[in-house]
Amino acid sequence: MEASTREGKSRNFNVTVAGWRQNNGELWRVNQLVKITSESLTVNEELLIESVTYLLDSGGTQTRLMLVPKNAYDVLPELNVPKNESSDNQFIKG
């Protein structure tokens, strides 16, 4: 799983779109999944929005999206390690 997380973080895409809102009228949001198809970038997959930057200049409004593969934020499973009683917080009075 760590390998897929590292691979996911090594691939990222900066995409700038016109306006601040999606086709459905909602603002772009971090942690949202978006479908990207680009032959020049050789990508055709659903990506996760890692960051959103809203821009306003003389050219109007734009949104810059930093996109990463979904597996970039896969959660590593917790190990089931038995608790050692001596590792518990214990206070010893002297």
C-alpha positions in Angstrom: 0.0 0.0 0.0 2.9 2.4 0.8 4.2 1.9 -2.8 0.8 2.9 -4.3 0.7 6.0 -2.0 4.2 7.0 -3.1 3.4 6.4 -6.7 0.2 8.5 -6.4 2.0 11.4 -4.8 4.7 11.4 -7.5 2.0 12.0 -10.2 0.2 15.3 -10.0 -1.4 17.6 -12.5 -2.1 21.4 -12.4 -5.2 22.2 -14.3 -6.7 25.6 -14.8 -10.4 25.9 -15.7 -12.6 28.9 -16.6 -14.7 30.3 -13.8 -14.9 29.4 -10.2 -17.9 27.0 -10.5 -18.5 23.6 -12.0 -21.2 22.9 -14.6 -23.6 22.2 -11.7 -23.1 25.6 -10.1 -21.0 24.4 -7.1 -17.6 25.7 -6.3 -14.6 23.4 -6.8 -13.7 21.7 -3.5 -10.7 20.0 -2.1 -11.1 16.2 -1.7 -13.6 16.1 -4.6 -13.1 13.5 -7.4 -13.0 14.7 -11.0 -12.8 12.7 -14.2 -9.9 13.9 -16.4 -9.2 12.8 -20.0 -6.2 14.2 -21.8 -4.3 12.5 -24.5 -1.4 15.0 -24.2 -1.0 14.2 -20.5 -1.7 10.5 -21.2 -4.3 10.5 -18.4 -7.9 9.1 -18.5 -9.0 8.6 -14.9 -10.7 10.0 -11.8 -8.4 12.2 -9.8 -8.6 13.8 -6.4 -8.5 17.6 -6.0 -5.6 18.2 -3.6 -5.8 22.0 -3.7 -8.0 24.8 -5.2 -6.9 28.3 -6.0 -9.5 30.8 -7.1 -8.0 33.5 -9.4 -9.4 36.9 -10.5 -7.6 39.2 -12.9 -8.2 41.3 -15.9 -9.0 38.1 -17.9 -11.8 37.2 -15.5 -12.2 34.3 -13.1 -10.3 31.0 -13.2 -9.7 28.1 -10.9 -6.4 26.3 -10.6 -6.7 22.7 -9.5 -3.9 20.5 -8.2 -4.9 16.9 -9.0 -3.4 13.7 -7.7 -4.4 10.0 -8.1 -6.9 8.8 -5.5 -4.3 6.3 -4.1 -2.0 9.2 -3.1 -4.0 9.5 0.1 -4.7 5.8 0.8 -4.7 5.2 4.5 -2.2 2.6 5.7 -3.8 -0.1 7.8 -3.1 -0.2 11.5 -1.1 -3.1 12.9 -2.7 -5.2 15.5 0.1 -5.3 18.0 -0.8 -6.7 21.4 -0.4 -4.1 24.2 2.4 -4.6 26.5 1.3 -3.9 30.1 4.7 -2.3 30.8 4.2 0.2 28.0 1.0 1.6 29.6 1.3 4.9 31.4 1.9 3.9 34.9 3.1 6.0 37.8 5.4 4.5 40.3 5.7 6.2 43.7 9.1 6.0 45.3 
